[in-house]
Amino acid sequence: MVSRSYSNLLELASGDSPSFGRMNRRIPRIMTVAGIMSDIDDDPSESVCSDPSSSSMQKDRIIIVANQLPIKAQRKSDGSKSWSFSWDDNSLLLQLKDGLGDDEIEVIYVGCLKEEVHLSEQDEVSQILLESFKCVPTFLPADLFTRYYHGFCKQQLWPLFHYMLPLSPDLGGRFNRSLWQAYVSVNKIFADRIMEVINPEDDFVWVHDYHLMVLPTFLRKRFNKVKLGFFLHSPFPSSEIYKTLPIREELLRALLNSDLIGFHTFDYARHFLSCCSRMLGLSYESKRGYMGIEYCGRTVSIKILPVGIHMGQLQSVLRRSDTEAKVKELIKQFCDQDRIMLLGVDDMDIFKGISLKLLAMEQLLVQHPEWQGKIVLVQIANPARGKGKDVKEVQAETHAAVKRINEIFGKPGYDPIVLIDEPLKFYEKVAYYVVAECCLVTAVRDGMNLIPYEYIISRQGNDQLNKLLGQEPSTPKKSMLVISEFIGCSPSLSGAIRVNPWNIDAVADAMDLALEMAEPEKQLRHEKHYRYVSTHDVGYWSRSFLQDLERTCLDHSRRRCWGIGFGLSFRVVALDPNFKKLSMERIVSAYKRTTTRAILLDYDGTLMPQASIDKSPSSKSIGIINSLCRDKKNMVFLVSARSRKTVAEWFSQCEKLGLAAEHGYFLRLMRDAEWETCVPVADTTWKQIAQPVMQLYTETTDGSTIEDKETALVWCYEDADPDFGSCQAKELLDHLESVLANEPVTVKSGQNIVEVKPQGVSKGLVAKRLLSIMQENEIAVDFVLCIGDDRSDDDMFEVIATSMTAPTITQNAEVFACTVGQKPSKAKYYLDDTAEIVRLMQGLASVSEQTLTE
């Protein structure tokens, strides 16, 4: 079965040729790959990028994927039992489409309907939605949807991401493996639906929110070069909270299969980056304002931008006659009675802090009795999105608090709190925004919350609403916000009164301050907020995200990609096309043919794994090295950053092995030779300046140590807290560069180290020295093997690359510069790990042994 792109499905459904308006760019639409995705545990080598078999002029296209489609569905009332569909104007997914522009980009939606559709109707519904709305519905069995959405999403992920640990069965759901499997299964079903419409060479895919966090892995497995963005609309918890999740690494690796990951605030992004550092050992860099994580040769970009509101939609609602009628009604109910309205609009769930807000209102009336009879808190409680015991408890607590406070402070014709716990139309909410003097948002944790934005725009109003409120058109507008510190929109609203919602007294004081504040101050704060909200709308947000996604994916076409890993550990390696895995057969063949060989080997991380506790070489390694050294065709050098005393002791049994210590500062051609220096003898008086500075950081950074070498000082924080150690390393680097500015030394950071060493010293010196020795002896090398694992070894690779035209190396010489692991490097080859390096050296040693016995 051949997978069909969207245009073909639409043509099939309608019977007509597809038409998409103004043509913008040549985009191939036909795929030649299988449309049914193999199981996640299939051989990763089967991952492909499809090749187009034909092309036509079309617009750019983006596939937006979310748990729910932006569609309202209902049965027709004509007795036919058929379905009627319409756009859901309040859906963020629909609103962001307007920001992208119909003339510039075509949008396709993939997601579920809110209503359950019977199996016999699914084909017909799919056809209607595809033809009329460019929507691809994902149909889920009812029991699977319950376990996925109400089970794993709402009872496990959602509470944890809002900082609720399942310390007992009543406090959020304990991890349930069957619910996790349902979550993965649903993500797989979504991936299969996307397969039916995607053109992976050209289409962009934008996945939304925590319901689909493992979807990037399924898509990346099938299409290695898919252009994939993910935006998380909920908070991302701190690493201390997140690491309690049993499937923590699977989710992180799945997200890292995206090209761009978006968050509302820096805090959320910082927590994600910290989790990647602590659990996966990945670090991030910031270049020219863009943050990114290097992951298997790919750069996964991080985007921080809070979502906005749809200005056009809200302004059109403000102009509606029914909005004006509702505003008149509210003015009569409150303003004409000399009552000031405070407004809260929240979902009825445990994180919105409704009960805390009610307690603060009670405290305000107690501390400031002058407000009794004058202020009214209208609390609009939207229906909860989830189900469960916690929702019922919140409802019961809210109703009980409202009843108690109204009984204490109420009087005939006056209730201090008006609770509206039935669904309101959007225009009705907007009318409340228009009349409210202050808006209160006291959520204890919320990913974004757009209520304050909607309130600000509604208070700006229009000429007709100004007349109803008795304001002149030129009158400056005003609005007041009391908002929680723990919601995503808080950082962008600097003119709001920010509060800790748990501090009831502070919230009550903030409410009083909002009421008492001078009019000019209220106007200034409103003006500042209005400028931000009106320019950072949902269109700005969607355009900015897509622009960054395009920028991140620019180098996809020139990268060579392939998949590694199984299950949800699958990831894609993306490297330069010339960077290849070293073939054992090829190097052994070259080794046998050649007669004059130079072999340069790094030690730590190359012959010895970095994670090893005992760093000394094994008897097996010593035996391999001796076998290579006994071959008269070989000159073997071991290059290390360690001290000459250490390497001399470790390799004392290797008589003919050349050693280079301290990054090549010291060099010895064989065991019985004298140590020589590759650069003039260094003055080490600078240590008297550097050592006290390092000692200071060692005392304040638990787990860090200092290694004092003959010519260098190394501060190591391998056993320290990764975040704190990295932070301290940056401070130490700046500190040392400052105090050693006039000294003949270089300060460099490496893998969990900060090192000070003499200027001009590098492992490249060893390669130069080895080649110069051969040139002095008129020896032309026809085989060079150089293996290392980090950036310090790139100096050797670079010297060897530039020496290819030198007389030291023959014209047809076999040269192999090889790094450990699939990562960006100046080497042309790689092997996966130290075990493969040892196998390679063992193979070459066996060839030498056979030669010696012949």
N, C-alpha and C positions, 0 to 999 in steps of 0.2 A: 504494500500500500504506500503510495506516495503522498507525503504531506503537502497540503495546498496552502498557498498564501491567502491572506484575507481577500484580496481582489478576486481571486478565483472562487472562493466560497460565496462571495456576494453575487458574482456572475451566475454561479450555479443556483443560488437561491432565487434570484430575480428573473433569470432567463435573459438578462440584458448585459451588454458590455458595461463595465464599470466606468463611472464618471466622477472625478473628484475635484472639479473646478479648475482653477488656474494651476497649470503645471509648473513646477519649480525646479525639479532636479531629476536626473535620470536615476531611477531606483529599480533594480531588478526585482521581479515579483514571484518568480517561479523557483521552487526549491527542488533539489534533487536528492534530499536525504529522507530516510525513513521517518514517518510521522509518529510512530509509536515508540515512546521512550523506553529504553531498556531499564531493568531494575537498577537501583542505586548501587548495588554491589557488583554490577558488571565490570568487566575489564576496563580500566580507565583508558586504555589505548584506543578503545572504540569511540572516544569523544571526537567529534568532527566539527568543522565549520563548513556549512554548505556552500556550494558554488552555484551562482546563478546560471540558468540555462537560457534565459531571455531577459530582456529589459524593456521598459517603456518609461516615458516621461511622466513622473508623478511627484507629488509633494513629499516633503519629509514626513515621517510617520512615527508616532510614539504610542506604545501600548501601555496603558495605565492599569495596574493590577491592584485590587483591594478586596477586602473581605466582602463588601457589599457594592453592588452596582448603583449608580446614581439614578435609579429608576423606581417609580411608584407603580405597583401592579395591583389590579383589583378585577374581580369578576364583573362582567357586564350585567346590567340589570334587566336586559331584554329577554331573559330566560334561556339564552343560548348556551350559557355556562362558559362562553369564551372569555378571553382575557382582554383587558384594556390597559395600555401602558402609557406613561407620561414621564417626563423628566422630573427629578426631585431637585427643585431649585435651591434647596438648602444644603445640598450635598457639596462638600468641599471639592470633590473630584470633578463635578460639573463646573464649578466656579473657576477652578484653575485652568480649564480648557479655554475660557475667555481670555485669559492672560497670554496664552500661546498664540492666539489668532488663527481663525479658520483659513485665512488666505495663505498662511505660511506653513502650517503643519496640520496633518490629519491625525485625529485622536481615535483610538479604539479602546474600549473598556473591557476588562475581564473581571468577573466577580460573581457573587451569589445574589439572588433575589431575596427580598425579605419574606416573601410568601413561598410556601411549598408548592411545587408544580408536580402533578402526577406524571409518572413515567410515560404514559400514553400521550401526553401533551407536550413533552419536552422538545421533540423535533420541531413542532409547529411554533412553539414559543421562541426557540432558538432562531428560526428563520425570520420571524417578525422582528425580533430585537436586532438581528444582524442587518436586515434591510433598512429598517426605519431609524435605528439609533446607533448603529455601529457598535453594538454591545455583544459580547460573547458570554452567555450565562454559564456558570459552573453549578451543576446540579449535584447536591450531596444527599445521600440517604439520611432520613431524619435522625436515626440513632447515631450515625457517624457525626453529623453536625452537632448534636448535643454534646457528645464526648469531646469534640474538637473545640467548639466555641464556649459553651457554658461550662465545660469541664476544664480542659487545659488552659485555654486563653483567659477565662474569667476567674477561675478558681486557683490557678497556679501562677501564670505569668503576670497577669494584671496586678494582683496583690503584691507580689515580690517587687515588681518594677515601681510600685508606689510605697516601697519600704516596709511592707508587712511580712514578717517572717512567720512561717507556720509552726510557731513554738508549741501549739496545741492544735488538735483537730478543729477547734472553733475559730482559730485565728488564721484564716486562709487555708487552702487545701494542701495537704501533704503531697509530696511528689508521687504520682501514680504512673507507672510504666505503660499501662494500657492506654491512658489518656494521651501520653506522649506519642505513642504509636499512631493514635488517631490523628494527632496534629501533623505528624510527618506524612501520613496517608493523604490528608486533605491538601497539603502543600504539593504533593506529587500529582494530585488530580488537577490542581491549578496549573502546574507545569504542562501537563498533557494538553490542556485547553489552549495554552499559549502556543504550543507546538503547531497547532492547526492554523494559526494566523500569522505567525512571525516570519519575517524575512530576515534572518540573523545577520546578514551582511550589512544591512542598512538601518533596520528599525532600532529605535531606542525603547527600552523597557524600564518603566518606573514603578517599583513595588512600594506599597504603603503599609506601614505599621506592623505591630508585633504579631498579628495573626499569621503572617507569612514570612517569618524570619529564616526558615530553611529553604524557601523557594529559590534564592540565588544559587544554591548548590546544585539543584536539579537542572536549572537553566544553563549554568556554567559547564556542567558535565556534558550536556548535549551539544552546546555551542560554545566552544572555548573562547571565542572572540565576541560574544554577545555584549552589546552596549547596555549596561545594567546599572540603574540607580536604585537606592533604597532610602526611604525617609521614615524615621521613627517618630510617631506623633505622641508617644508617651514619654515619661521620664526614663532615663537610664540610671539605675541605682549605682551607688558607690561599690567598689570592689568587695568591701567587707560584706555587703548584702548579696551581691550578685554571685559571689563564689560559693554560696550555700546551695546553688542550683546544681543538681546532679548532672545535668546535660549542659553545663556551662561552656565547655570547650566546643561542643558541636554547634551551639548557637553562634559563638564568636567566629568560628571558621566559616560558617554559612554566610554570615554578614560580610566577611572579608572576600567572599566570592563576588561581591558587587564591585563596581568601578568607583562609585561615589556613594557615601553614606551621609545622610543629612540628619541634623539634630536642631531642636529649637533654641537651645542655649549652650553656652560654653561649658557650663557645669555638666550637662548630659554628655557632651563630647569628651570632656576630660575624664569622666568616669569610665566611658567606653575605652579610651586610650589606656587608662590605668589597668583595666582588666586585660587588655591585649598584652601589656607589658608583663604583668604578674603571672598570667596563666599561659601565655604563648611565647613569652620572651621577645616580643616585638617592640620596637621603639618607633617613635614618629619624628618627622622633621617638618619644619616650617620654612618654605622657600617662597620669597616674594609674596607673602601674605596667604599662601595656600598651605594647608596642612595635609600631610599624607603619611601612610604607613607602607614601608617596603615589605611586600609579602610575596615570596617566591619569584622575585624579579618583576612583579607587577606593583605599581603604585596605586594604592587604594586611597582616594582623596576623601577628606572629611569636610563637610559643609556645615556651617553654623548660621542659620537664618530662621527667625520665627515666622510662622505663616501669618498672612494678613486676612482681611475680610474682603468681600466683594462690594466695592464702593457703589457700582452701578445698581446692583440689586437692592441694597439698603436704601439708596436715595430714591429709587422708584417706589419702594414701599412707603417711604415718608410722604410721597406725593399722592398716595391713594386716598380716596374719599373715606373708606372705612377706617383708615388710620386716623384721619382727622376727626371722625365721629367718636372714635374711642378716646382720643385725646380730650375732646370736649367733655365726655362723660367723666373722665378721671379728674379734670380740672374742677368740675362741679362737686365730685366726691371728696376731693382733698383741698385744693387751693381755695375754693369758695368757702370752705369750712375753717380757713386759717390753719390748715394742717400741712406740715412739711413731710413729703414722702422720702423715705430711705428705701432702696430697692436691693433685693438679692435675687439672683436667678441661678439656680443650681440643679444638677441632676440629683435625684434622691439616692445617693450612695454614701458609703462610709468615709470617703476621702474629701467630700465637699465641705465639711465643717459646718453644716447647717446648725446643729445643736450648739456649737461654740458661738456662732453668731447670735443666736437667741439669748444665750447667757450674757453676752456682751451688751445686748440691748437692755436686758434686765438690770445689769450693773449700771448702765448709763442712767436709767430712770431712777435708780436708788441714789446715785451720787449727785445727780443733777435733777432734782424734783421739778425745777422750772420748766423742763421739757415735757413733763407729764401733761397729756391732753393736747400737745402741740405737734409731736412727731409720731409718724406711723411707719413701721417697717413692713413693707409688702414683700413677702417671701414667695417667689414662684418656684415650685418644686417640679421639675420635669420628671417624667417617668424614668425609673432606673433602667439601664441597658442590660444589666445582668439579672440573675435570679438567685435566690438563696436566703438563708436565715439572716445574714447580715443586713440585707435590704429591708426585711420585715422589722428588724430591730431598730434601724434608723427611722423608719416611718413611725413606729410606735413612740420612740423617744421624742421625735419632732412634734407630733400631735400632743403628747403629754406636756411638753415644755410650753407650747403655744397656749394651751388651755390654762395652765397654771399662771403664766405671766398675765394673760388677759383677765383672769379672775382677780389678780392682785391690783393691777393698775388700770383696769378698764372702768368705764362708767357708761351710763346710758348714752348711746349714739357714738361711743368711742371705744375702739379696741386698739391697743398699741401695736399689735401684730396681726396682720392679715395673711393667712396662709392659703395659697392657691395651689392645690395639689392635683389639678386636673389639666390635661393637655391644652395649651393655648396655641392659637394660630400665631404665625410669626408677626403679623401686623399688630396684634394685640400686645405682644412683648415690646415691640418698638414703641408703641404708645406709652407704655409704662416708662421706658427709657427717657422719652421726651419730657415727661412730667417730673421724674425723680430728681431731687436736689443732690442726692449722693448715691453712688452705687457701691455696694459692699461685696467683695469676693474674698472669702476667708477659708478657702480650701486648704487642707493640711498637706495636700500633694496633688499637683495637676500638671499634665504634660505641657499644655499651652493655656487654654481658656481664652476665648475670643469675646466673652461678655463685655469686658472693659472697652474693647475697641468699638463694639456695636453701640455701647452707651455713649461714647465720645462723639461718634458721627451723628447719632440721633439727637444729641444735645445741640449740635451745630444747626440742625433743623433746616428750614427753608422759610420763604416769605409768608406763606399761608399759615404755617405753624407758629411763626412769630406773632402774627395777628391774634391767634387764639390765646397765646400766652401773654398778650398785652405788651409785646416788645416792639420797639422800632426796628426797622431793617438794619440800621447802623449800630444798634446796641451790641457791644461785645458779648459774645456767648460765654457761658461758664459751665463747668462741670467739676464734680469732686469725686475722687476715687479713694476708697480704703481697700487695699489689696494685700493678700498674703505674700510673704517673702518666698513661699514655696510653690509658686505657680510660674509657668514658663514665660508669661507675658510681663512679669514683674521687672526684669532688667530693662525692658524697652520703655517703661512708663516712669520716668524719673521724677515726674511731677506729682505722682500719687503718694498718698500716705501709706507707707509700707509697714506691715505689722506681723508679729508672730501670733498666729491665730490661737495658739495654746495659752497665750497670756491674755486672759479675759479682761483684766484691768486696762492693759495697753490698748486693746481693741476698743473698749468703751471710751478711753481718752481720745483715741483717734477719731471716733465718731463725733465726739463733742468738738474737737478741733475743726473737723470738716464743716460742722454747722456754724461755728463761730467765726471762721476765717473771713477776712475782709474781702469784699467783692472784687477789687482790682487783683488781688492775689489769686482768687479763683479763676478769673479771666485769663491771667498769664499762664497758669497751669493748663487750662483748657487749650489755649492757643498752641502751646508747646506740644501737647499730646495730639491735637488735630493735625498739625504739620506732619508729624511722624506717621500716624495711622493712615492718612490720606495718600501719602507717597509710598508707603510700604504695604500695598494691598496684596491680595492673593495673586494678581497678575504679575506684580513685581517679583513675588516669591517664586512662582512657577517658572518665569522666564530666567531668573537668576540660577535656579537649580539646573534647568536644561542646558544653559550656557556652560556651566561648570561640568556637566556630564559630557557635553561635546568636547570640551577642552581635555578632559581626562582620557577620553577614548581616541584622541587624535593619532596615537602611535600604534593602535591595534593592528593596522594593516602591515606594518613593517616588522612586527614582532613574530617570533616563532613560538607557538604555544603547544603545550601538550599537558594532559591530565595525569596526576599521580594520586595515590591514596584510594582507599575504598570507603564505602558507606558515606557518612556525613563528614568524614575526614578528607574527602576529595578536595583537591585544589588544583589550580592551573598554574603551571610554570610558564612565564613569558620572558624570553631572552632574545638576545641579538641573534639573527639568523646564522651568523658564523660561529656561534658558541655551541659546541657539540660535546656529547659524552665521549670520553676516550675509549676507543675500541681496544680491548685486550689483544685481539688477534692482530690488529694492525701494528701496535707498538711492539709486540713480541716478534713479529715478522721483521720490522725495522731493526730491532735490537740484534737479531741474528745476522742480518746483512751487513751491519756496520762494524767498523774496526777501531774507531777512536771515539770514546763516549765521555760526555761530561754529565754528571748527575748531581743535582742540587736538591736537597730535601729539607723542608722545614720540620720542626719536631712537634711542638705543642699544637694540637688540633689537626695535625697531619698524620704523623706516625702514632701519636698518643691522643686519645679523645680528650676534649677539654673538660669533660665532666669527671674524669678519673680522679680518685683521691690520691692514689700512688702514681706519681708522675714519672717514676724511673722506668727505663726500658725493660721489657721482658727478655728472657733468654732467647725467645723465638725471634724478637726483633734484632737482637745482637747477632744471632746466627745468620739472618738474612743479609744484614749489612756486611758482615765478614765475607759472605759468599760473593757479594758484589765487588768488594774491595780486592779479593784475591784474583779477580779477573784482570789481567794486565791491560786489557783494552779500556778499562774504566778508570776514571778519576771521580771519586765520590766525595761530596762535601755535605755535611750536616750543618744547617744554619739555624741558630736559635737566639732568642732574646735573653736566655738565661746567662748566668755568670760563667766565666771560663772555668772556675773551680768546679762548678756543678757538672758541666758537660764533660770535663776531663775525667771526673770521677765516674760518671755514668757509663762512658764509652772507653774506659781504660783497656778493655779487652779487644778493641778494634785498632789494630796496629797501623793499618794503612788508610784509615778514615781521616779525611780533612775535617777540621772543626772550625766553626765561626761562632763566636760568643758575643753577647750584648749587641745584637743587630748588626754584627759584622765589624765592630770596633776592633775586636781581637780575632786573629786568624792563625791557624796552625795547619800545615800541609799534611802532617801525619803525627802519630803519637810521640815519636822520639824527636820531632823537630821543635824548635823554639817558637814561642808565641810571638807574633809580630802584630803591629797595628796598621790598619788601613788608612788612618789619618794621623797627623801629628799628635803626639802625646798631649792629652787635654789637661788643662788646669781645673781641678775640682774644688776650688775654694768656694764656688757658688753653692755647694752643698750646705755650707754654714748658713746660707740665707734660706734655702729651700726646705731643709729638713724641719726646722721649727714650724714652718707654715703647714707642712704635711702632718706633723705631729698634732697640731691644733685640730685639724679636720679628722684625724684618726680618733682623737679623744671624744669628739662630738658625733662621730658616725659609728654606731655599734656594728661590728662585723667587718670593719675595714682594717687594712694592715699596710705597713711600709716595707718594701724590699730595697735594701741598700746594696747596689752593685758597685763595682769599681769605678765605673764612669757614668752611672745613671742612678736615678732614684725613681721608684715606681710606687704609686699609691693605688692599692687594689681594693675594690669594694664588691667583689664577687659574692661575699656572704652577707652583705648589708641588705636592708630593705631596698628593692629595686628603684622605687620612686624617689625615696630620700637619698639613696646613694647617687643616682643620676643627677639630682638637684645639687648635691654637695660637690659632685665632680665638676659641674659647670662653674660653680663658685670658685673651686680650687684652681681650675684652669685659668680663670680670669685673674685670680689673686697671684698665681705664680708668674703669669705673663707680665704682670705689673711690676713685681719686685725683681724679676730677672731680665727686665727689658735691656739692660746694658751688659748682660753676660753672654758668652759665646755658646749658648745652649738653645735647644728647641723644646718647647712644651707641647706635648701632643696627647690627645685622648684616644683610647682604643677600647677594645671589648672589656668593659668593667675595670678599666685602669686609666690613670693619668700618669704620664711618664715625662721625666726631664732627662734629656741626653745631649751629648755634644752636637753642635751643628755639623751637618754634612754626613752624619752617620746613618746608613741605611743598609738593608740587605742587598740592595743593588750593588754596593761596593764589593761584596763577595763575588757576585757574578762577574763583575769587571776584572777583579783580581785573578779569578780562575782562568778566564779567557786570555788575560795578558800573560799569565805563566805559560800557557800552551803556545801563545804566539812567540814568546821568548825562546821556547824550545823547538820552534818551527813545526809545531804539531797542528794539523788542520782537523778540526772536529767535524765528524759526520753524523753525530747523534747527540742531541741535547734533551735532557729530561729535567724539568724544574717543577716541583710540586710545593704548594703552600696553601694556607687556608684563610688568610685575612688580608687587610689592606697593606700591612707592612711587607707582605710578599709580592704585592703588585710592583714594587721597585725592581725585584729580580725579573719578573715577567717583562717589564718594560725594557730593561737592559738587553735581555735576550732578543726581544723583537727588533731593537735598533741595531743589534750586532749581526743580523742576518746577512748584511752585505759586506761585513768585515772579512779580511783574509783569514781570520781565525776559524771561521766556519765555512765549510765547503759549500759550493753553489747548490748542490743537491742534497744538503744535509737534512736529516729528519729531526725536526724540532717540536717538542711537546711541552708547552706551558700549561699546567693543569692545576685547577683549584679544587677545594673540597666543598661539595655542595653546589646546588643549582642556584647561583646568585650572580649579580653583576660583578664582573672582574676583568682585569686586563689579560687574563689567560684566555686561550682559545678553546681549552678543553676543561671538562670537569669530571670528577667521580663523586658518587653520592656521599660517602662517609669514609672514616678512617679504616673501617674493615675492608672496603674495596681497595684502598691505597695499599694496605698490607698484602692483600691477595695479589695485586699487581707486582709489588716488589718481590714477593715470593716467586711469582712466575718468572720474572727476569733473573732472579738468583738461580732458579732451577736450570735455565738456559746456560748460565755461566758455569754451573757445576758440571753440566754435561760436556761443555767445551773443554773443561780442565781434565776430565777423565778420558777424553778421546785420544 
